Amino acid sequence: MSFHPPTASKRYLAITATGRDRPGITAAITRVIAEAGLPLLEVEQATLQDLLALSFLVDLEPAAESKAVFKDLLFAAWELGVTLDFKILTAGDLIDEGERTLYVLTCLGEEAAGMLAAVSQIVAGENANIVSIRTLARTASGALELLIDTGLVPSMAKLRQRLLRASTRLGFDMALQREEDYRRSKRLVVFDMDSTLIENELIVELAKAAGVAEGVAEITEGAMRGAIDFERALRHRVALLEGLSLEKIEAVLEGVRLSHGVEELITVLRRLGFKIAVISGGFDILTRRLEKRLGLDYAFANRLEIEEGRLTGRIEGEIIDDLRKAQLVEEIARAEGIGLDQVVAIGDGANDILMLGRAGLGIAYNAKEIVRKAADASVAARRMSNILYLLGVTERDLANLTQEPR
């Protein structure tokens, strides 16, 4: 349809139909609009159960500004059992959609009313306006999607931080994404491994098997304090594993547990056509196994050197640190011929922050505050499958996608 540029002399008519939904309402109202020669500029419909709200914006040409149009519309509405509301608008009343700065706020939690009350209060307090709300899931862990206009928000960083603090305090997951990025179809999902794809930290389990858990923990603590960088800390910890046999390593690998919901998440992602990768600062003895078990398309991790059936205490090749993780995200995206805005990255640690920042959607999974602050979204432990709702998948979609193919 063509849009007639607004002029000072033009007037417009907003028509809103409300009532019980039934077939034929749209047809009847648009037939009257068409017969009256009124150009249709916009139309929006929302239904809740069987309750309807249907709105039209038409160009009210002076020649068509007669009581007959209103009478015909009211008669059609009376026949259908709906109520009509009319509002005359001038050019100054119209909102230019191109001037809106839209974000999608997704919230997932067990107490939907309290969650919505908290986020809507924050949104209003930061001078943002809710344009629309839709329910993605009505289960015990409800999911809501809000489209908000942030054009008058003084600081998006402050809005994001207030929402993050509320999600932490009230125990719900959230994501805030630019609307155009959200609508941009995601094609690649990249996981960290330790404490993300799996519940365990592999080096901790290997250290226990080698009897050097305390020594590895001391080095890890030093790295967390910033007393030693990631590469040196990794090499020192691996050196303590020298002599660990493949038999003991195999026993450790058998005890590794996938994070809750990972298999369901990956099954659905694959059915949606996503490519899936794991990029880990851990070790390839596990990523290779996960690659086969989960059907991953890419797997990158550090390689432990093995001689005569035992670890040598050395790493082969380059170290996969935070910078290399981010570089690998870019390399995989190039190989797949997609933009970084089509990438989802999921991680929990400080060495994932650069990777999360490279992706169009960076998700902090069961992460510390420093990681949550750097991410676009935050998801708590045992809620891995909630990530699907952040991609716009609804409860109904999920039910269909998790069924066995016929």
C-alpha positions in Angstrom: 0.0 0.0 0.0 1.2 3.6 -0.6 1.7 6.0 2.2 0.4 9.6 1.6 2.9 12.1 3.1 1.1 14.1 5.9 0.3 17.7 5.3 -1.1 20.3 7.6 -4.5 20.1 6.0 -4.8 16.4 6.1 -6.8 14.6 8.7 -6.6 10.9 9.6 -9.0 8.5 11.3 -8.0 5.8 13.8 -10.6 3.1 14.1 -10.3 0.5 16.9 -12.6 -2.5 17.1 -12.8 -4.4 20.4 -14.9 -7.3 21.5 -15.1 -11.1 21.1 -13.1 -12.4 18.2 -14.8 -14.2 15.4 -14.3 -14.8 11.7 -15.3 -12.0 9.3 -14.5 -8.9 11.5 -11.5 -7.7 9.5 -13.3 -8.4 6.2 -16.4 -6.4 7.1 -14.6 -3.3 8.4 -12.0 -3.2 5.5 -14.8 -3.6 3.0 -16.5 -0.4 4.3 -13.1 1.4 4.3 -12.4 0.3 0.7 -15.9 1.2 -0.5 -15.5 4.7 1.0 -12.2 5.2 -0.8 -10.2 5.7 2.4 -6.5 4.8 1.9 -5.5 2.3 4.6 -2.1 3.3 6.1 -1.6 1.0 9.0 -3.4 -2.0 10.6 -2.6 -3.8 13.9 -4.4 -6.8 15.6 -4.0 -8.4 18.9 -6.0 -11.2 20.5 -6.0 -12.5 24.1 -7.9 -15.8 24.3 -11.0 -14.8 22.3 -10.8 -11.0 23.0 -9.9 -8.8 20.1 -8.3 -5.4 19.7 -8.1 -4.5 16.0 -6.9 -1.0 14.9 -6.8 0.8 11.5 -5.3 4.1 10.5 -6.9 5.6 7.4 -6.3 8.8 5.4 -9.5 10.7 5.9 -9.8 12.6 2.7 -12.2 15.7 2.9 -14.5 14.3 0.2 -14.9 11.1 2.2 -15.5 12.8 5.5 -19.2 12.2 5.7 -21.4 10.7 8.3 -22.2 7.8 6.0 -18.8 6.3 6.5 -19.2 6.3 10.2 -22.7 5.0 10.0 -21.6 2.1 7.7 -18.7 1.2 10.0 -21.0 1.3 13.1 -23.6 -0.9 11.4 -20.9 -3.5 10.4 -19.6 -3.5 13.9 -23.1 -3.9 15.4 -23.8 -6.9 13.1 -20.5 -8.5 14.3 -21.0 -7.7 18.0 -17.9 -5.5 18.4 -17.5 -2.0 19.7 -15.8 0.7 17.5 -13.9 3.7 18.8 -13.0 6.6 16.5 -10.3 9.2 16.8 -9.5 12.0 14.4 -5.8 12.7 14.1 -3.8 15.5 12.4 -0.4 15.2 10.8 1.2 16.3 14.1 -0.4 13.4 15.9 1.2 10.8 13.7 4.3 8.8 14.9 7.0 8.3 12.3 8.0 4.7 12.7 11.4 5.4 11.3 12.2 7.8 14.2 11.6 5.1 16.8 14.5 3.4 18.5 13.2 0.0 19.2 14.5 -2.7 21.5 13.2 -6.2 22.3 13.2 -7.0 26.1 12.7 -10.7 26.8 12.0 -11.8 30.4 11.7 -15.4 31.7 10.6 -16.2 35.2 8.2 -18.1 37.4 6.3 -15.1 38.7 5.1 -13.3 35.5 3.1 -10.6 37.2 5.9 -9.5 39.6 8.4 -9.7 36.8 6.4 -7.6 34.4 5.6 -5.1 37.2 9.3 -4.7 37.9 10.5 -4.3 34.4 7.7 -2.0 33.3 8.4 0.3 36.2 12.1 0.5 35.3 11.2 1.0 31.6 8.9 3.9 32.5 11.4 5.3 34.9 14.0 5.6 32.2 11.5 7.3 29.9 11.1 4.3 27.5 7.6 3.3 26.3 6.2 -0.2 25.8 4.9 -0.5 22.3 3.7 -4.1 22.5 3.8 -7.2 24.7 3.4 -10.8 23.8 3.5 -14.1 25.7 6.1 -16.6 24.5 5.3 -19.3 27.2 2.6 -19.8 29.8 4.3 -22.6 31.7 5.7 -22.5 35.3 8.6 -20.6 33.8 6.7 -17.9 31.9 8.3 -15.9 29.0 7.3 -12.4 28.0 8.5 -10.3 25.1 8.3 -6.5 25.2 8.9 -4.2 22.3 10.0 -0.9 23.8 10.7 2.5 22.2 13.9 3.9 23.8 14.1 7.1 21.7 13.9 9.3 24.8 16.0 7.2 27.1 18.9 9.3 28.4 21.2 6.3 29.0 20.8 2.8 27.6 23.6 1.6 29.8 21.7 2.7 32.9 18.5 1.1 31.6 20.3 -2.2 31.0 22.0 -2.2 34.4 18.7 -1.5 36.2 17.0 -4.3 34.4 20.0 -6.6 35.2 19.9 -5.8 38.9 16.1 -6.4 38.9 16.6 -9.8 37.2 19.2 -10.8 39.8 17.1 -9.6 42.7 13.9 -11.3 41.6 15.5 -14.4 40.0 14.4 -14.1 36.4 16.3 -14.3 33.1 16.4 -11.4 30.6 17.7 -10.1 27.3 17.7 -6.7 25.8 18.4 -6.5 22.1 18.1 -3.9 19.4 15.0 -4.7 17.4 16.7 -4.9 14.1 19.4 -7.3 15.5 16.6 -9.4 17.1 14.8 -9.7 13.8 18.0 -10.5 12.0 17.9 -14.3 11.7 20.6 -15.9 13.8 22.4 -18.8 12.1 25.3 -19.8 14.4 25.4 -20.6 18.2 28.8 -20.8 19.9 29.2 -22.3 23.4 31.9 -22.2 25.9 32.4 -25.6 27.4 33.3 -25.7 31.1 30.4 -24.7 33.4 28.4 -23.8 30.3 28.0 -26.7 27.9 28.9 -29.0 30.8 28.3 -28.6 34.5 31.9 -29.5 35.4 35.2 -27.7 35.2 37.3 -30.3 33.4 40.7 -29.2 34.7 39.4 -29.4 38.3 38.2 -33.0 37.7 41.5 -34.0 36.1 43.4 -32.4 39.0 41.4 -34.5 41.5 42.2 -37.6 39.5 45.9 -36.7 39.5 45.9 -35.9 43.2 46.9 -32.2 42.7 43.6 -30.5 43.3 45.0 -28.1 45.9 47.9 -27.0 43.7 45.6 -26.3 40.7 43.2 -24.4 42.9 45.9 -22.1 44.2 47.0 -21.3 40.7 43.4 -20.7 39.7 42.9 -18.3 42.6 46.0 -16.4 41.6 44.7 -16.0 38.1 41.3 -14.8 39.4 43.2 -12.1 41.5 45.1 -11.0 38.4 48.4 -12.1 39.9 49.0 -14.4 36.8 47.7 -14.2 33.3 45.5 -16.9 31.7 48.2 -18.5 29.6 50.7 -18.8 32.4 48.1 -20.1 34.8 46.9 -22.7 32.2 50.5 -23.9 31.5 51.3 -24.1 35.2 48.1 -26.1 36.0 48.7 -28.5 33.1 52.2 -29.1 34.2 50.8 -30.4 37.5 48.9 -33.0 35.6 52.1 -34.7 34.3 51.9 -38.4 34.4 48.1 -38.7 34.5 47.2 -41.9 32.6 44.7 -42.2 29.8 42.7 -44.7 31.9 42.1 -42.1 34.7 41.3 -39.5 32.1 38.7 -41.8 30.6 37.1 -42.2 34.0 37.0 -38.5 34.4 35.4 -38.0 31.0 32.7 -40.6 31.8 31.7 -38.6 34.8 31.2 -35.3 32.9 27.6 -34.1 33.0 26.0 -31.9 30.4 24.3 -28.8 31.6 20.5 -29.2 32.2 18.6 -28.6 29.0 21.6 -28.7 26.6 20.5 -31.7 24.6 17.0 -30.3 24.1 18.5 -26.9 23.2 20.9 -28.4 20.6 18.2 -30.7 19.1 15.9 -27.7 18.5 18.7 -25.5 17.2 19.7 -28.2 14.7 16.1 -28.6 13.5 16.0 -24.8 13.0 19.0 -25.0 10.8 21.6 -23.5 13.1 25.3 -24.3 13.0 26.7 -25.1 16.4 30.2 -24.7 17.8 32.1 -25.1 21.0 35.1 -22.8 21.7 36.8 -23.7 24.9 39.9 -22.7 26.9 39.7 -26.2 28.2 40.9 -29.4 26.5 40.1 -31.2 23.2 40.0 -34.6 24.9 36.5 -33.6 25.9 35.4 -31.3 23.0 36.1 -34.0 20.5 33.8 -36.3 22.4 31.1 -33.7 22.7 31.4 -32.9 19.0 30.4 -36.5 18.2 27.8 -36.9 20.9 26.0 -33.7 20.2 26.6 -33.4 16.5 28.5 -30.1 16.7 29.8 -28.5 13.5 32.9 -26.9 15.1 35.0 -27.7 18.1 38.1 -25.8 19.3 40.1 -26.3 22.5 43.6 -26.6 23.8 45.4 -29.9 23.0 47.1 -31.8 25.9 50.3 -33.5 24.8 50.2 -37.3 25.4 53.2 -39.7 25.3 53.1 -43.4 26.1 49.6 -43.2 27.4 50.2 -40.4 29.9 50.0 -36.6 30.0 53.4 -34.9 29.6 52.3 -31.8 31.4 52.5 -29.7 28.2 50.1 -28.1 25.7 50.5 -28.6 22.0 50.0 -25.7 19.6 48.5 -22.3 20.3 46.7 -21.4 23.5 43.0 -20.6 23.2 42.6 -17.6 25.4 40.0 -14.8 25.4 41.4 -13.1 22.4 41.6 -16.3 20.4 38.1 -17.2 21.3 36.8 -14.0 19.9 38.9 -14.5 16.7 37.5 -18.0 16.2 34.0 -16.6 16.4 34.9 -14.3 13.5 36.6 -17.1 11.5 33.6 -19.4 11.8 31.2 -16.7 10.8 33.3 -15.9 7.7 33.5 -19.6 6.9 29.7 -19.8 7.1 29.2 -16.6 5.1 27.2 -14.9 7.8 27.6 -11.6 9.7 28.5 -11.4 13.4 25.1 -10.0 14.1 23.8 -13.5 13.2 25.9 -15.1 15.9 24.8 -16.1 19.4 27.6 -16.7 21.9 27.1 -18.3 25.4 29.7 -18.3 28.2 30.2 -17.9 31.9 33.7 -16.7 32.5 35.8 -13.5 32.2 37.7 -15.1 29.3 34.3 -15.3 27.4 33.6 -11.5 27.5 35.4 -10.7 24.3 33.6 -13.6 22.5 30.2 -12.4 23.9 31.0 -8.9 22.6 31.7 -10.1 19.1 28.4 -11.9 18.7 25.1 -10.3 17.8 23.7 -11.8 21.0 26.0 -12.5 23.9 24.5 -14.6 26.7 26.0 -14.9 30.1 25.1 -18.3 31.5 25.1 -18.8 35.3 27.8 -16.1 35.3 29.4 -13.7 37.7 28.3 -10.1 37.7 31.3 -8.9 35.6 30.2 -11.2 32.8 26.5 -10.4 33.1 27.2 -6.7 32.8 29.1 -7.2 29.5 26.4 -9.5 28.0 23.2 -8.7 26.1 21.4 -11.4 28.1 21.6 -13.3 31.3 20.4 -16.9 31.9 20.6 -18.7 35.2 21.8 -22.3 35.8 19.5 -25.1 34.8 17.7 -22.9 32.4 19.7 -23.5 29.2 16.7 -24.2 27.1 15.4 -20.7 28.0 17.8 -19.5 25.4 15.3 -20.5 22.7 12.9 -17.9 24.0 15.5 -15.2 23.6 15.6 -16.1 19.9 11.8 -15.6 19.7 10.8 -19.3 19.8 7.4 -19.7 21.5 6.1 -22.4 23.7 4.0 -23.8 20.8 7.1 -23.7 18.5 9.1 -25.6 21.1 6.4 -28.3 21.5 6.4 -28.9 17.8 10.2 -28.8 17.4 10.8 -31.3 20.2 8.5 -33.9 18.8 10.2 -36.8 17.0 10.2 -36.3 13.2 7.7 -38.5 11.4 
